[in-house]
């Protein structure tokens, strides 16, 4: 598959089809489930060479370098400072990790470098080749739509031995009845991008269908935290936009029906399902209902023990114990084993990069809120308001409940929208 993708990119690069190359970039990050075993099965990943995502990044960088004589790179001073500090912290983390002989040093270094390169390529490609921001949003929606369809198909037809072979022996026994990949927080963002496009009357039917499919995918495969936050934020955002529509006198028949017919019907169906014995006896619905009743106690104990152990294990609180530090997963009644990341990005950063890294992470998230608030005040573009509303939920899902912000390309790629689009749309970027 890697060879086919690179041949396509080469052809489009020669023909200067930069938007198509960009959409391939979005596709391989959002659509392909982030799972080593699955990627190996579809010849998307070779442990002996770079994976396809890195090959595509390298190709795009080479193409940008070739085109640099005709194009000007653009930067934002605040983002440049943040990324510059992040690169310096990464370098310090590598040195400390090397000094401490950390066993996951190579793995962590690759992940952090890939994070930085993905940000640079995503940011500069949009700017250099003048890709319209709505096309960027549509690319995310289409990618999320295909991924949702894929997870639904996997859930309906490939549960059991196939999923166990993908998850591996440890997680296979836990996740065999769920489609659990580190792409899921990106679905949360895609839902609200579709919401924005519906509000702007952009391909209303397709975007409504995208919202429905992504919610179905989330309900079929994910835990109650994502279900609750996604549903609650969707209802809250709908109410806020309905009020804004009244104030601006922009309420359309389609949006009125979408907000005050679709949502109550969905809530009624959920309430009916939860109280009907027929649905309670249905395996699929029972699994979903159980996530709100029986699920969680073991997981909570697991997370608490793992997180407390990680915090206690830190020897250098200021700069951390370096990249590659081994952390323990499990404990209590669970088997214990060493891992590179635990399910909390804040604790991972603290353990590896110390309080300095943790402060930078908080400032990075604060900047995304500030940039979107400033952009919304300046332009009144509702996209920024949606970003402001969903960023707190994104942080909970990708950093507090998991560490997807650090190691999941689809998830941190979705976050880059929050910090890139405000300045890009408003034209506050400076040429180099």
C-alpha positions in Angstrom: 0.0 0.0 0.0 2.9 2.4 0.8 4.2 2.1 -2.8 0.8 2.7 -4.3 0.3 5.9 -2.2 3.7 7.2 -3.0 3.3 6.6 -6.7 0.0 8.6 -6.6 1.7 11.4 -4.6 4.5 11.5 -7.2 2.1 11.7 -10.1 0.0 14.5 -8.4 3.2 16.3 -7.3 4.4 16.5 -10.9 1.0 17.6 -12.0 0.8 20.1 -9.1 -2.3 18.6 -7.7 -1.6 19.9 -4.2 -5.1 19.6 -2.8 -5.3 15.9 -3.8 -2.0 15.3 -2.0 -3.3 17.1 1.1 -6.5 14.9 1.1 -4.4 11.8 0.9 -2.5 13.1 3.9 -5.8 13.6 5.7 -7.1 10.2 4.6 -4.1 8.1 5.9 -4.3 9.9 9.2 -8.0 9.9 9.9 -9.3 6.8 8.1 -6.7 4.1 8.7 -7.2 2.8 12.3 -4.2 3.5 14.4 -3.2 -0.1 15.3 0.1 -1.8 14.5 -1.3 -5.3 13.9 -4.1 -4.0 11.5 -1.7 -1.7 9.7 0.7 -4.6 9.1 -2.2 -6.8 7.8 -3.0 -4.2 5.1 0.6 -3.6 4.3 0.4 -0.1 5.7 3.2 -0.5 8.2 6.6 -2.3 8.1 8.4 -2.5 11.4 11.7 -2.6 9.5 11.2 0.6 7.6 9.2 3.8 8.2 5.5 3.6 8.3 3.4 5.0 5.4 2.4 8.2 7.3 6.1 9.1 7.7 6.8 8.3 4.1 4.0 10.7 3.1 5.3 13.4 5.5 8.9 13.1 4.0 7.5 13.3 0.4 5.5 16.4 1.3 8.5 18.1 2.9 10.7 17.4 -0.1 8.0 18.8 -2.4 7.7 22.0 -0.2 11.5 22.4 -0.3 11.5 22.1 -4.1 8.7 24.7 -4.3 10.2 27.1 -1.8 11.9 29.1 -4.5 8.4 30.2 -5.7 6.6 30.3 -2.4 7.1 32.0 1.0 6.9 30.2 4.2 4.6 31.9 6.8 4.7 31.8 10.5 2.9 33.0 13.6 5.2 34.3 16.3 3.2 32.7 19.2 3.1 29.3 17.5 6.8 29.6 16.6 7.7 30.2 20.2 5.6 27.3 21.5 7.0 24.9 18.9 10.5 26.2 19.4 10.3 25.6 23.2 8.7 22.1 22.5 11.6 21.2 20.3 14.1 22.3 23.0 12.2 20.4 25.7 12.2 17.3 23.4 16.0 17.6 22.9 16.5 18.0 26.7 14.2 15.0 27.2 16.3 12.9 24.8 19.5 13.8 26.6 18.1 13.0 30.0 16.6 9.8 28.7 19.9 8.8 27.2 21.7 9.5 30.4 19.2 7.4 32.4 19.3 4.6 29.8 15.5 4.7 29.4 14.3 1.6 27.5 11.7 3.4 25.4 13.9 6.3 24.3 13.9 5.5 20.6 10.1 4.9 20.6 9.4 8.2 22.4 11.8 10.2 20.3 10.2 9.0 17.1 6.7 9.9 18.4 7.7 13.4 19.5 9.6 14.1 16.2 6.6 12.8 14.2 4.3 15.1 16.2 6.5 18.1 15.4 6.9 17.2 11.7 3.1 16.6 11.3 2.4 20.0 12.7 4.9 21.7 10.4 3.7 19.9 7.3 0.0 20.4 8.0 0.5 24.1 8.8 2.7 25.0 5.9 1.0 22.9 3.3 -2.3 24.7 3.9 -0.6 28.1 3.7 1.8 27.5 0.9 -0.7 26.0 -1.5 -3.5 28.3 -0.4 -6.0 25.5 0.5 -9.4 27.0 1.4 -10.2 26.4 5.0 -13.6 25.0 4.1 -11.9 22.4 1.9 -9.7 21.5 4.9 -12.9 21.1 7.0 -14.5 19.0 4.3 -11.4 16.8 4.2 -11.8 16.1 7.9 -15.5 15.3 7.5 -15.0 12.9 4.7 -12.2 11.2 6.5 -14.3 10.9 9.7 -17.3 9.7 7.6 -15.2 6.8 6.1 -13.7 5.9 9.4 -17.1 5.8 11.1 -18.4 3.5 8.3 -15.3 1.3 8.7 -15.8 0.9 12.5 -19.4 0.1 12.1 -18.6 -2.6 9.6 -15.9 -4.0 11.9 -18.3 -4.1 14.8 -21.1 -5.8 12.8 -19.1 -8.4 11.0 -15.6 -8.8 12.4 -15.9 -9.0 16.1 -14.4 -12.0 17.9 -11.2 -13.7 16.7 -10.4 -11.1 14.0 -10.5 -8.2 16.6 -8.5 -10.3 19.1 -5.8 -10.8 16.5 -5.7 -7.1 16.0 -5.7 -6.0 19.7 -3.3 -8.7 20.8 -3.7 -11.2 23.7 -3.9 -8.6 26.5 -6.3 -6.1 25.1 -8.1 -8.7 23.0 -9.7 -10.2 26.1 -10.9 -6.7 27.2 -11.9 -5.0 23.9 -13.0 -8.0 21.7 -16.6 -6.7 21.6 -15.7 -3.1 21.0 -14.0 -1.2 18.2 -11.4 0.7 20.2 -8.7 2.5 18.3 -6.8 5.7 19.2 -8.7 7.6 16.5 -11.8 8.2 18.5 -11.3 11.7 19.9 -10.8 12.9 16.3 -14.4 11.7 15.7 -15.5 14.1 18.5 -14.0 17.0 16.5 -15.4 15.8 13.2 -19.0 15.8 14.6 -18.7 19.5 15.3 -17.1 20.4 12.1 -20.1 18.8 10.4 -22.3 20.7 12.7 -20.6 24.0 11.6 -21.0 23.1 7.9 -24.7 22.3 8.5 -25.1 25.7 10.1 -23.4 27.3 7.0 -25.8 25.3 4.7 -22.8 23.3 3.2 -24.0 19.9 1.9 -26.6 19.7 4.7 -27.7 16.1 4.0 -24.2 14.7 3.9 -23.0 16.5 7.0 -26.1 15.4 9.0 -25.5 11.9 7.9 -21.9 12.3 8.9 -22.9 13.4 12.4 -25.3 10.4 12.8 -22.8 7.9 11.6 -20.0 9.2 13.9 -22.4 9.1 16.8 -23.4 5.5 15.9 -19.7 4.6 15.7 -19.0 6.2 19.1 -22.0 4.5 20.8 -21.0 1.1 19.3 -17.4 1.2 20.2 -16.4 3.7 22.8 -16.6 4.2 26.6 -19.2 6.3 28.5 -16.9 9.3 28.9 -16.7 9.9 25.1 -20.5 9.2 24.8 -21.4 11.6 27.6 -19.1 14.4 26.6 -19.9 14.1 22.9 -23.7 14.0 23.4 -23.7 16.7 26.1 -21.6 19.1 24.0 -23.6 18.5 20.9 -26.9 19.4 22.7 -25.3 22.4 24.4 -23.8 23.6 21.1 -27.2 23.2 19.3 -28.9 25.2 22.0 -26.3 28.0 21.9 -26.5 28.2 18.1 -30.3 28.2 18.1 -30.2 31.2 20.4 -27.6 32.9 18.2 -29.7 32.2 15.2 -32.7 33.9 16.9 -30.6 36.9 17.8 -29.2 37.1 14.3 -32.5 36.1 12.6 -30.7 33.4 10.7 -32.7 30.4 11.8 -33.6 28.3 8.7 -36.2 25.6 8.5 -33.5 23.0 8.0 -31.6 24.1 11.1 -34.8 24.4 13.2 -35.8 20.9 12.2 -32.3 19.6 12.8 -32.1 21.1 16.3 -35.6 20.7 17.7 -36.8 17.6 16.0 -33.8 15.4 15.6 -32.3 15.9 19.1 -35.6 15.3 21.0 -36.3 12.2 18.9 -32.8 10.8 19.7 -33.3 11.5 23.4 -36.7 9.8 23.3 -35.3 6.8 21.6 -32.4 6.5 24.1 -34.9 6.7 27.0 -37.2 4.2 25.4 -34.3 1.8 24.7 -33.1 2.0 28.3 -36.5 1.1 29.7 -37.7 -1.5 27.3 -37.1 -5.2 28.2 -36.8 -6.2 24.5 -33.8 -3.8 24.0 -32.3 -4.7 27.4 -32.2 -8.3 26.3 -30.6 -7.3 23.0 -26.8 -7.9 23.2 -25.8 -4.8 21.4 -28.0 -2.4 23.4 -27.2 -4.3 26.6 -23.5 -3.7 26.1 -24.1 0.1 25.6 -26.4 0.3 28.7 -23.8 -1.7 30.8 -21.2 1.0 30.1 -23.3 3.4 32.2 -23.9 1.0 35.0 -21.4 -1.8 35.4 -18.5 -0.5 33.3 -15.9 1.7 34.9 -15.2 0.6 38.4 -12.3 -1.7 37.4 -11.1 0.8 34.8 -11.1 3.6 37.4 -9.2 1.6 39.9 -6.7 0.6 37.1 -6.2 4.3 36.1 -5.8 5.6 39.7 -3.2 3.0 40.6 -1.3 3.4 37.3 -1.3 7.2 37.6 -0.3 7.3 41.2 2.6 4.9 40.5 3.8 7.0 37.6 3.8 10.2 39.7 5.6 8.5 42.6 8.2 7.1 40.2 9.4 10.5 39.0 12.9 11.3 40.3 13.4 14.7 38.8 10.2 16.8 39.1 11.5 19.9 37.3 12.7 18.4 34.0 11.4 14.9 34.4 13.2 11.6 33.9 13.6 12.0 30.2 11.9 10.6 27.1 11.7 6.8 27.0 11.0 6.5 30.8 9.2 3.2 31.4 5.9 3.5 33.2 3.8 0.7 34.7 0.4 -0.3 33.5 -1.9 -2.5 35.6 -1.8 -3.0 39.3 -4.4 -4.0 41.9 -6.2 -7.0 40.4 -4.6 -6.5 37.0 -1.4 -7.9 35.6 1.5 -5.4 35.6 3.6 -4.7 32.6 5.9 -1.8 31.5 4.6 0.7 28.9 5.8 3.8 27.2 2.6 5.8 27.9 -0.1 5.6 30.5 -3.7 6.8 29.9 -3.1 10.4 31.0 -1.1 12.8 28.8 -0.5 15.3 31.7 1.2 12.5 33.8 3.2 11.3 30.9 4.5 14.8 30.2 5.3 15.3 33.9 7.1 11.9 34.1 9.2 12.5 31.0 9.6 16.3 30.8 8.8 17.4 34.3 6.9 20.5 35.6 8.5 22.6 32.8 6.9 20.4 30.2 3.6 20.3 32.0 3.4 24.1 32.2 4.1 24.3 28.5 1.3 21.8 27.7 -1.1 23.9 29.8 0.0 27.1 28.0 -0.4 25.4 24.7 -4.0 24.6 25.4 -4.6 28.0 26.9 -3.3 29.5 23.6 -5.8 27.6 21.5 -8.7 29.0 23.6 -7.2 32.5 23.4 -6.6 32.4 19.7 -10.1 31.3 18.9 -11.7 33.8 21.3 -9.6 36.6 19.8 -10.6 35.4 16.3 -14.3 35.1 17.1 -14.4 38.6 18.6 -12.6 40.0 15.5 -14.6 38.1 12.8 -17.7 36.6 14.4 -17.0 33.4 12.5 -19.0 30.7 14.3 -16.3 28.2 13.7 -14.2 29.7 16.4 -17.1 29.7 18.8 -17.5 25.9 18.2 -13.8 25.4 18.8 -14.0 27.3 22.1 -16.9 25.2 23.2 -15.4 21.8 22.3 -11.8 22.3 23.3 -12.4 21.6 27.0 -14.1 18.3 26.1 -11.2 17.5 23.7 -8.7 18.1 26.5 -10.5 15.7 28.8 -10.8 13.0 26.2 -7.3 13.2 24.7 -5.2 14.2 27.8 -7.0 13.3 31.0 -8.7 10.1 30.1 -6.1 9.0 27.5 -2.7 10.2 26.2 -3.9 10.3 22.6 -2.8 13.9 22.2 0.8 12.7 22.4 0.8 9.5 20.3 -2.3 9.4 18.1 -1.8 11.2 14.8 -5.5 11.6 14.0 -6.1 13.2 17.4 -3.3 15.7 17.5 -4.0 16.5 13.8 -7.5 17.5 14.8 -6.1 19.7 17.5 -3.9 21.5 15.0 -7.1 22.9 13.5 -7.7 24.8 16.7 -4.4 26.7 16.6 -3.8 27.0 12.8 -7.2 28.1 11.4 -7.8 31.2 13.5 -4.7 32.9 12.2 -4.9 31.4 8.7 -8.5 32.5 8.1 -7.9 35.9 9.5 -4.7 36.4 7.6 -2.5 37.2 10.6 0.5 35.2 9.5 3.8 36.8 8.6 6.0 35.9 5.6 9.5 34.8 6.1 
